[in-house]
Amino acid sequence: MPTFPVQIMTFRVSGGSKKNIYYPQAVQMRDQSMERFINQSIIQEAQALINMQIENMPSTVVEMLGTYELKNNQRDVLSISLTNYTYHDKAAHGMTYIKSLTFDLQTQKKCELKDLFKPNSNYVERLSAIVKEQIAQRDIQLIEDFTEISPNQDFYIADKTIVLYFQLYEITPYVYGFPMFPISVYDIQDIINEEGPLGRMAENN
């Protein structure tokens, strides 16, 4: 049975000419409760990004821009990244955060990283080894030695790839931007949950 992509509309919240948050909302889904769950989750995450930008910062927000990217919208997997860039008065440069949300429309759940893998698959160790290898291959300069990813590491799904990423300053100097580590589902096929989003991405039909 073919599964149709989720219809997405863009909404905007504005707080003046230099403060705009653009965010996605699912529309016209057959499953209304799932639509509400997706939309509330997106709004909560967009608000959490705003809070991260204004907490612990005594200076005034001069500019704030929230945007999003649709990373995957096929095979009953919806993966979205939300970005918030904010510039505070007299700061050396603006600060950006990215957070992603991945929904499995078949199980009607928001996925954490662990949900994508078989139980007891030691996914942290496997993925960390791949990240470490990519750091060496791409000669990425680190702030300190990389040991391993977090069990709930930031990620999104894009077609037949899972992309693990880190925030600015988390493992690299600011100039490197966001360190992104794409991993093909075929490189980790033995540990992915076949019934889950990555299992569906790996199917060739």
Secondary structure as GFF3:
##gff-version 3
##sequence-region A 1 205
A	DSSP	beta_strand	7	14	.	.	.	ID=ss1
A	DSSP	beta_strand	19	27	.	.	.	ID=ss2
A	DSSP	alpha_helix	32	54	.	.	.	ID=ss3
A	DSSP	beta_strand	61	74	.	.	.	ID=ss4
A	DSSP	beta_strand	77	88	.	.	.	ID=ss5
A	DSSP	beta_strand	95	104	.	.	.	ID=ss6
A	DSSP	beta_strand	109	110	.	.	.	ID=ss7
A	DSSP	three_ten_helix	113	116	.	.	.	ID=ss8
A	DSSP	alpha_helix	123	137	.	.	.	ID=ss9
A	DSSP	beta_strand	155	158	.	.	.	ID=ss10
A	DSSP	beta_strand	161	165	.	.	.	ID=ss11
A	DSSP	three_ten_helix	174	176	.	.	.	ID=ss12
A	DSSP	beta_strand	180	184	.	.	.	ID=ss13
A	DSSP	three_ten_helix	185	188	.	.	.	ID=ss14
A	DSSP	alpha_helix	197	202	.	.	.	ID=ss15
###
